[in-house]
Amino acid sequence: DVKWADVKEYAEAVIPVIRKNDPDKIIICGTPTWSQDVDLAAQDPLSYDNVMYTLHFYSGTHTQYLRDKAQVAINKGLALFVTEFGTTQASGDGGVYFDECNTWMDWMDARKISWVNWSFADKPESSAALKPGASNSGDWNMVSESGQYIKRKLSQPKS
């Protein structure tokens, strides 16, 4: 039940402190609803330079409606960075949704949006990039189905 006005108020208190230490640093700001309401931030954006807004999605839960919300923000001039996404449902489980994840990847690529995958862990859930036991074994190539997908995406050079 957090409102954009509350997030904005907090950011407006924190950003000047960051700017004192580094006036040019890129700052990434979240939005309500687990950083999915970037369209609301676009209606009343922060008035600072070098600010990006984070977008989170899980391909098994968040589909075209969330890309539409993100596109509204982009159309209004907001810079987005996907600081968390998963190949699964938002719960972290439920299998891997390759088709929808490919749609997201194509959408982000077309808009030159950078991304960070959730999660490089060996937790026993579908979204974990590693298979259970990988951390203890030190075998970082012991990747899950999700991890194989992300590894392929990271290995594909972009122009």
Phi and psi restraints in degrees (value plus and minus 20) as a CYANA .aco file:
   2 VAL   PHI    -100.0   -60.0
   2 VAL   PSI     115.2   155.2
   3 LYS   PHI    -115.9   -75.9
   3 LYS   PSI     133.6   173.6
   4 TRP   PHI     -78.3   -38.3
   4 TRP   PSI     -57.6   -17.6
   5 ALA   PHI     -78.0   -38.0
   5 ALA   PSI     -57.2   -17.2
   6 ASP   PHI     -89.6   -49.6
   6 ASP   PSI     -63.3   -23.3
   7 VAL   PHI     -83.6   -43.6
   7 VAL   PSI     -63.1   -23.1
   8 LYS   PHI     -83.1   -43.1
   8 LYS   PSI     -62.6   -22.6
   9 GLU   PHI     -79.2   -39.2
   9 GLU   PSI     -64.5   -24.5
  10 TYR   PHI     -82.8   -42.8
  10 TYR   PSI     -67.2   -27.2
  11 ALA   PHI     -80.4   -40.4
  11 ALA   PSI     -59.6   -19.6
  12 GLU   PHI     -87.9   -47.9
  12 GLU   PSI     -41.7    -1.7
  13 ALA   PHI    -103.5   -63.5
  13 ALA   PSI     -53.8   -13.8
  14 VAL   PHI    -105.9   -65.9
  14 VAL   PSI     -59.6   -19.6
  15 ILE   PHI     -77.1   -37.1
  15 ILE   PSI     -64.9   -24.9
  16 PRO   PHI     -79.7   -39.7
  16 PRO   PSI     -52.0   -12.0
  17 VAL   PHI     -87.7   -47.7
  17 VAL   PSI     -63.4   -23.4
  18 ILE   PHI     -83.5   -43.5
  18 ILE   PSI     -64.0   -24.0
  19 ARG   PHI     -84.3   -44.3
  19 ARG   PSI     -49.6    -9.6
  20 LYS   PHI     -81.1   -41.1
  20 LYS   PSI     -56.8   -16.8
  21 ASN   PHI    -109.0   -69.0
  21 ASN   PSI     -48.9    -8.9
  22 ASP   PHI    -174.8  -134.8
  22 ASP   PSI      77.0   117.0
  23 PRO   PHI     -86.6   -46.6
  23 PRO   PSI     -36.1     3.9
  24 ASP   PHI    -132.5   -92.5
  24 ASP   PSI     -18.4    21.6
  25 LYS   PHI     -80.9   -40.9
  25 LYS   PSI     118.1   158.1
  26 ILE   PHI     -94.7   -54.7
  26 ILE   PSI     112.1   152.1
  27 ILE   PHI    -135.3   -95.3
  27 ILE   PSI     111.3   151.3
  28 ILE   PHI    -127.5   -87.5
  28 ILE   PSI     103.5   143.5
  29 CYS   PHI    -131.5   -91.5
  29 CYS   PSI     115.0   155.0
  30 GLY   PHI     -99.4   -59.4
  30 GLY   PSI     155.0   195.0
  31 THR   PHI    -158.9  -118.9
  31 THR   PSI     149.5   189.5
  32 PRO   PHI     -80.8   -40.8
  32 PRO   PSI     148.9   188.9
  33 THR   PHI      35.9    75.9
  33 THR   PSI      38.5    78.5
  34 TRP   PHI      33.7    73.7
  34 TRP   PSI      22.0    62.0
  35 SER   PHI      40.5    80.5
  35 SER   PSI      24.9    64.9
  36 GLN   PHI    -135.5   -95.5
  36 GLN   PSI     -32.0     8.0
  37 ASP   PHI    -115.3   -75.3
  37 ASP   PSI      29.5    69.5
  38 VAL   PHI     -86.0   -46.0
  38 VAL   PSI     -44.5    -4.5
  39 ASP   PHI     -85.8   -45.8
  39 ASP   PSI     -54.2   -14.2
  40 LEU   PHI     -90.1   -50.1
  40 LEU   PSI     -59.4   -19.4
  41 ALA   PHI     -82.8   -42.8
  41 ALA   PSI     -54.8   -14.8
  42 ALA   PHI     -85.6   -45.6
  42 ALA   PSI     -45.2    -5.2
  43 GLN   PHI     -94.5   -54.5
  43 GLN   PSI     -43.2    -3.2
  44 ASP   PHI    -170.4  -130.4
  44 ASP   PSI      48.6    88.6
  45 PRO   PHI     -92.1   -52.1
  45 PRO   PSI     142.5   182.5
  46 LEU   PHI     -86.6   -46.6
  46 LEU   PSI     128.6   168.6
  47 SER   PHI    -124.2   -84.2
  47 SER   PSI      30.7    70.7
  48 TYR   PHI    -145.5  -105.5
  48 TYR   PSI     132.4   172.4
  49 ASP   PHI     -99.1   -59.1
  49 ASP   PSI     140.5   180.5
  50 ASN   PHI      36.9    76.9
  50 ASN   PSI      22.6    62.6
  51 VAL   PHI    -133.9   -93.9
  51 VAL   PSI     114.1   154.1
  52 MET   PHI    -138.8   -98.8
  52 MET   PSI     142.3   182.3
  53 TYR   PHI    -139.2   -99.2
  53 TYR   PSI     114.7   154.7
  54 THR   PHI    -103.1   -63.1
  54 THR   PSI     125.6   165.6
  55 LEU   PHI    -147.4  -107.4
  55 LEU   PSI     112.9   152.9
  56 HIS   PHI    -138.3   -98.3
  56 HIS   PSI     119.8   159.8
  57 PHE   PHI    -170.7  -130.7
  57 PHE   PSI     138.0   178.0
  58 TYR   PHI    -148.9  -108.9
  58 TYR   PSI     103.6   143.6
  59 SER   PHI     -83.1   -43.1
  59 SER   PSI     -41.7    -1.7
  60 GLY   PHI    -103.8   -63.8
  60 GLY   PSI     -27.5    12.5
  61 THR   PHI    -142.6  -102.6
  61 THR   PSI     -61.7   -21.7
  62 HIS   PHI    -126.6   -86.6
  62 HIS   PSI      96.9   136.9
  63 THR   PHI    -140.0  -100.0
  63 THR   PSI    -165.1  -125.1
  64 GLN   PHI     -74.2   -34.2
  64 GLN   PSI     -55.9   -15.9
  65 TYR   PHI     -78.6   -38.6
  65 TYR   PSI     -55.6   -15.6
  66 LEU   PHI     -97.5   -57.5
  66 LEU   PSI     -55.3   -15.3
  67 ARG   PHI     -83.1   -43.1
  67 ARG   PSI     -56.8   -16.8
  68 ASP   PHI     -82.7   -42.7
  68 ASP   PSI     -63.1   -23.1
  69 LYS   PHI     -82.9   -42.9
  69 LYS   PSI     -61.8   -21.8
  70 ALA   PHI     -85.6   -45.6
  70 ALA   PSI     -58.2   -18.2
  71 GLN   PHI     -85.1   -45.1
  71 GLN   PSI     -55.6   -15.6
  72 VAL   PHI     -78.0   -38.0
  72 VAL   PSI     -65.3   -25.3
  73 ALA   PHI     -83.6   -43.6
  73 ALA   PSI     -64.4   -24.4
  74 ILE   PHI     -81.4   -41.4
  74 ILE   PSI     -65.3   -25.3
  75 ASN   PHI     -81.1   -41.1
  75 ASN   PSI     -47.0    -7.0
  76 LYS   PHI    -110.4   -70.4
  76 LYS   PSI     -15.7    24.3
  77 GLY   PHI      79.6   119.6
  77 GLY   PSI     -14.6    25.4
  78 LEU   PHI     -98.0   -58.0
  78 LEU   PSI     120.8   160.8
  79 ALA   PHI    -111.3   -71.3
  79 ALA   PSI     109.8   149.8
  80 LEU   PHI    -133.4   -93.4
  80 LEU   PSI     130.3   170.3
  81 PHE   PHI    -159.0  -119.0
  81 PHE   PSI     104.1   144.1
  82 VAL   PHI    -103.5   -63.5
  82 VAL   PSI      76.6   116.6
  83 THR   PHI    -106.6   -66.6
  83 THR   PSI     -24.2    15.8
  84 GLU   PHI    -180.4  -140.4
  84 GLU   PSI     106.1   146.1
  85 PHE   PHI    -170.2  -130.2
  85 PHE   PSI     135.9   175.9
  86 GLY   PHI    -152.4  -112.4
  86 GLY   PSI     137.6   177.6
  87 THR   PHI    -106.0   -66.0
  87 THR   PSI     -16.7    23.3
  88 THR   PHI    -139.8   -99.8
  88 THR   PSI    -185.1  -145.1
  89 GLN   PHI     -93.0   -53.0
  89 GLN   PSI     143.7   183.7
  90 ALA   PHI     -80.4   -40.4
  90 ALA   PSI     -41.9    -1.9
  91 SER   PHI     -89.8   -49.8
  91 SER   PSI     -35.8     4.2
  92 GLY   PHI      75.0   115.0
  92 GLY   PSI     -25.5    14.5
  93 ASP   PHI    -145.8  -105.8
  93 ASP   PSI    -186.2  -146.2
  94 GLY   PHI      70.9   110.9
  94 GLY   PSI      -3.2    36.8
  95 GLY   PHI      66.8   106.8
  95 GLY   PSI     157.2   197.2
  96 VAL   PHI    -126.2   -86.2
  96 VAL   PSI     113.3   153.3
  97 TYR   PHI    -125.7   -85.7
  97 TYR   PSI      59.2    99.2
  98 PHE   PHI     -82.0   -42.0
  98 PHE   PSI     -66.3   -26.3
  99 ASP   PHI     -80.0   -40.0
  99 ASP   PSI     -68.2   -28.2
 100 GLU   PHI     -88.0   -48.0
 100 GLU   PSI     -55.9   -15.9
 101 CYS   PHI     -85.9   -45.9
 101 CYS   PSI     -59.0   -19.0
 102 ASN   PHI     -82.6   -42.6
 102 ASN   PSI     -58.1   -18.1
 103 THR   PHI     -82.0   -42.0
 103 THR   PSI     -64.3   -24.3
 104 TRP   PHI     -82.2   -42.2
 104 TRP   PSI     -65.2   -25.2
 105 MET   PHI     -80.2   -40.2
 105 MET   PSI     -64.7   -24.7
 106 ASP   PHI     -82.8   -42.8
 106 ASP   PSI     -61.9   -21.9
 107 TRP   PHI     -82.3   -42.3
 107 TRP   PSI     -66.5   -26.5
 108 MET   PHI     -85.6   -45.6
 108 MET   PSI     -62.5   -22.5
 109 ASP   PHI     -81.0   -41.0
 109 ASP   PSI     -63.5   -23.5
 110 ALA   PHI     -82.9   -42.9
 110 ALA   PSI     -45.6    -5.6
 111 ARG   PHI    -125.8   -85.8
 111 ARG   PSI     -15.0    25.0
 112 LYS   PHI      36.1    76.1
 112 LYS   PSI      24.4    64.4
 113 ILE   PHI    -116.7   -76.7
 113 ILE   PSI     104.5   144.5
 114 SER   PHI     -97.9   -57.9
 114 SER   PSI     138.8   178.8
 115 TRP   PHI    -165.4  -125.4
 115 TRP   PSI     137.9   177.9
 116 VAL   PHI    -151.6  -111.6
 116 VAL   PSI     110.6   150.6
 117 ASN   PHI    -108.5   -68.5
 117 ASN   PSI     126.7   166.7
 118 TRP   PHI    -126.7   -86.7
 118 TRP   PSI     103.8   143.8
 119 SER   PHI    -163.8  -123.8
 119 SER   PSI     129.4   169.4
 120 PHE   PHI    -106.4   -66.4
 120 PHE   PSI      56.7    96.7
 121 ALA   PHI    -164.9  -124.9
 121 ALA   PSI     147.1   187.1
 122 ASP   PHI    -131.7   -91.7
 122 ASP   PSI       8.3    48.3
 123 LYS   PHI     -83.3   -43.3
 123 LYS   PSI     122.0   162.0
 124 PRO   PHI     -96.4   -56.4
 124 PRO   PSI      49.9    89.9
 125 GLU   PHI    -164.9  -124.9
 125 GLU   PSI     138.7   178.7
 126 SER   PHI     -80.5   -40.5
 126 SER   PSI     -51.9   -11.9
 127 SER   PHI     -98.6   -58.6
 127 SER   PSI     -36.4     3.6
 128 ALA   PHI     -86.5   -46.5
 128 ALA   PSI     112.9   152.9
 129 ALA   PHI     -93.0   -53.0
 129 ALA   PSI     -43.0    -3.0
 130 LEU   PHI    -128.1   -88.1
 130 LEU   PSI     131.6   171.6
 131 LYS   PHI     -96.1   -56.1
 131 LYS   PSI     130.7   170.7
 132 PRO   PHI     -72.9   -32.9
 132 PRO   PSI     114.3   154.3
 133 GLY   PHI      77.2   117.2
 133 GLY   PSI     -32.7     7.3
 134 ALA   PHI     -81.2   -41.2
 134 ALA   PSI     -60.9   -20.9
 135 SER   PHI     -82.4   -42.4
 135 SER   PSI     -67.1   -27.1
 136 ASN   PHI     -86.4   -46.4
 136 ASN   PSI     -53.3   -13.3
 137 SER   PHI    -101.9   -61.9
 137 SER   PSI     -41.2    -1.2
 138 GLY   PHI      56.3    96.3
 138 GLY   PSI      -8.4    31.6
 139 ASP   PHI    -112.7   -72.7
 139 ASP   PSI      71.8   111.8
 140 TRP   PHI     -97.5   -57.5
 140 TRP   PSI     -21.4    18.6
 141 ASN   PHI    -116.9   -76.9
 141 ASN   PSI     -14.5    25.5
 142 MET   PHI    -104.1   -64.1
 142 MET   PSI      48.7    88.7
 143 VAL   PHI    -113.1   -73.1
 143 VAL   PSI     130.6   170.6
 144 SER   PHI    -101.2   -61.2
 144 SER   PSI    -198.8  -158.8
 145 GLU   PHI     -79.0   -39.0
 145 GLU   PSI     -64.0   -24.0
 146 SER   PHI     -84.4   -44.4
 146 SER   PSI     -63.1   -23.1
 147 GLY   PHI     -82.7   -42.7
 147 GLY   PSI     -58.5   -18.5
 148 GLN   PHI     -81.3   -41.3
 148 GLN   PSI     -63.5   -23.5
 149 TYR   PHI     -81.4   -41.4
 149 TYR   PSI     -69.4   -29.4
 150 ILE   PHI     -85.6   -45.6
 150 ILE   PSI     -60.4   -20.4
 151 LYS   PHI     -79.4   -39.4
 151 LYS   PSI     -62.4   -22.4
 152 ARG   PHI     -82.5   -42.5
 152 ARG   PSI     -63.3   -23.3
 153 LYS   PHI     -83.9   -43.9
 153 LYS   PSI     -60.2   -20.2
 154 LEU   PHI     -90.3   -50.3
 154 LEU   PSI     -41.8    -1.8
 155 SER   PHI    -107.1   -67.1
 155 SER   PSI     -29.9    10.1
 156 GLN   PHI    -110.2   -70.2
 156 GLN   PSI      93.5   133.5
 157 PRO   PHI     -86.8   -46.8
 157 PRO   PSI     126.5   166.5
 158 LYS   PHI    -127.8   -87.8
 158 LYS   PSI     130.8   170.8
